[in-house]
Amino acid sequence: MNRLFKRQQGYTLISLIFILGIVAFFILLILKIGPIYLDHTKVINALAAIEKTTDVETLSEAEIRASLDKRFNMNYVADVKAQDMKVSKRGNYLKVEANYEVVEKIVGNISVLVEFHDVIEVGKE
């Protein structure tokens, strides 16, 4: 009988707590980083909508920023503002750059830094 107990294997309480701790840490990371990427997809969609706008080359820089600001407010984008976008216009050429970073605190003094750089170009130089 004694030999049967030696061959039995399984999780101990300590190993179960360790595995659950690792799983909880990764779930925490997903819950903290996920909204950052959701906001980023909203920024990409706003830039794509600007790019698909008819006669966008004729719009002024202020009109482009106002359009971006409306789209960001409508989609509740919190990480970037229309004023942070770099808008370059030369003749019929338009370039809009979104270059920003987001720092999210995880636990204690541990933080995550996520950097984004998106560009749309419309027209010809």
C-alpha positions in Angstrom: 0.0 0.0 0.0 2.8 2.4 0.8 4.2 2.2 -2.8 0.9 3.4 -4.2 1.0 6.6 -2.3 4.5 7.4 -3.4 3.5 7.1 -7.1 0.6 9.4 -6.8 1.2 12.9 -8.0 -0.8 16.1 -8.2 -0.9 19.7 -7.4 0.0 20.8 -4.0 -1.6 23.9 -2.5 1.6 25.9 -3.0 1.9 25.0 -6.7 -1.8 25.8 -7.2 -1.4 29.2 -5.6 1.7 29.8 -7.8 -0.1 28.9 -11.0 -3.2 31.0 -10.1 -0.9 33.9 -9.3 0.7 33.7 -12.8 -2.7 33.5 -14.5 -4.0 36.4 -12.4 -0.9 38.5 -13.4 -1.5 37.9 -17.1 -5.2 38.6 -16.8 -4.3 41.9 -15.1 -2.0 42.8 -18.0 -4.7 42.1 -20.5 -7.2 44.2 -18.5 -4.7 47.1 -18.3 -3.3 47.0 -21.9 -6.4 46.0 -23.8 -8.2 49.4 -23.5 -5.0 51.1 -24.8 -5.2 49.1 -28.0 -8.9 49.6 -28.3 -8.3 53.4 -28.2 -5.6 52.9 -30.8 -8.0 51.2 -33.2 -10.4 54.2 -32.7 -7.5 56.5 -33.7 -6.7 54.4 -36.8 -10.4 54.4 -37.8 -10.6 58.2 -37.4 -7.5 58.6 -39.6 -8.9 56.2 -42.2 -12.2 58.2 -42.2 -10.2 61.4 -42.8 -8.3 59.7 -45.6 -11.5 58.6 -47.3 -13.2 62.0 -47.0 -13.8 63.5 -50.5 -11.7 66.5 -51.3 -9.8 66.2 -48.1 -6.8 68.0 -49.8 -8.9 71.2 -50.0 -9.6 71.3 -46.3 -7.6 73.6 -44.1 -5.5 72.4 -41.2 -8.0 73.7 -38.7 -10.9 71.9 -40.4 -8.9 68.6 -40.4 -8.2 69.0 -36.7 -11.8 69.9 -36.0 -12.9 66.7 -37.9 -10.5 64.6 -35.9 -11.6 66.2 -32.7 -15.2 65.4 -33.4 -14.4 61.8 -34.2 -12.2 61.4 -31.1 -15.0 62.8 -28.9 -17.6 60.7 -30.5 -15.6 57.5 -30.0 -14.4 58.5 -26.5 -10.7 58.4 -27.3 -8.8 59.4 -24.2 -5.1 58.8 -25.1 -4.6 61.3 -27.8 -6.1 64.7 -28.8 -6.5 66.3 -32.2 -4.0 69.0 -31.1 -1.4 66.3 -30.7 -1.6 65.3 -34.3 0.9 66.7 -36.8 -0.8 68.0 -39.9 1.4 68.9 -42.9 -0.2 70.5 -46.0 1.6 71.5 -49.2 -0.6 72.2 -52.2 -2.8 69.1 -52.8 -0.6 67.0 -50.5 -1.8 66.2 -47.0 0.0 64.2 -44.3 -1.5 63.5 -40.9 0.7 61.9 -38.2 -0.3 60.4 -34.9 2.8 59.9 -32.8 2.0 59.3 -29.2 2.7 57.0 -26.2 0.7 55.8 -23.4 2.0 54.9 -19.9 -0.3 52.6 -17.8 0.5 51.8 -14.2 0.2 48.1 -13.5 1.0 47.5 -9.8 3.1 49.6 -7.4 6.0 51.0 -9.4 5.6 48.8 -12.4 4.3 50.5 -15.5 3.8 49.6 -19.2 4.8 52.0 -22.0 3.1 51.6 -25.4 4.2 53.7 -28.3 2.2 54.3 -31.5 3.1 56.0 -34.8 0.4 56.2 -37.5 0.6 58.2 -40.8 -1.9 58.9 -43.6 -0.9 60.6 -46.8 -3.4 61.9 -49.3 -2.6 63.6 -52.7 0.6 64.1 -54.5 3.6 66.3 -53.5 
